[in-house]
Amino acid sequence: MITQEMLNRINELARKKRSVGLSEEETAEQKELYRNYLDNIRGQVINLLDRIEYVDDGAKKNKTDKPQNPGFFQQTHIVIGRHLLH
């Protein structure tokens, strides 16, 4: 989980790196914070993608069935959790 303290420390180290530079310990801490931050963001994206459901109202039921809504435009929906995206 990304905490406000974590973000504050990341920003503090980034400012210090630009102004006076970082010690070896601070550089290692910054790398660890970045790794944790990116791992958390990746986890959030994977969680979001895992909840996406693609619904095609004109989909064929099997290879011999014709689409229910033939034509250029077919109704499709993407559902994330309980939110419907068109």
Beta strands, then each sheet from edge to edge (+ up, - down):
strand 1: 52-56
strand 2: 76-80
strand 3: 83-85
sheet 1: 1+ 2- 3+
end
